[in-house]
């Protein structure tokens, strides 16, 4: 029996002796929350990037179409008429693609809201006391607000950002 006690005392932990299992779990939880925030932000930025590219392309095609439309009908060549049709079809496809993107952003927002509820339900009883004492449940914003700086652009939902972009920038038909 004495030999068994000696063997268990020979096992040395990598953690320093003042760190408890609860501290480690709490730290892992905070890291997972931060990772989740970063993954969501990356996704949001990718949606925004795709939206900007679509808006730019739609705007470019609309300018080209406007030039063709400004030509009087009697002066249009067959190629002009064909190009008008092609441009209309391309714009229509891009608008449809953008509509799918907006729907996808809305779906992601709802899914993230549900994930947040589930995470709060799961973590509240387990980490509430530890997180409060460690200061982890303070303001959850990644970017601190400064009184001299306007609120970050990303505070709007992705859906609102997309609508604002094309509503103002592109003026989609």
Order of alpha helices (4+ residues) and beta strands (2+ residues): alpha-alpha-alpha-alpha
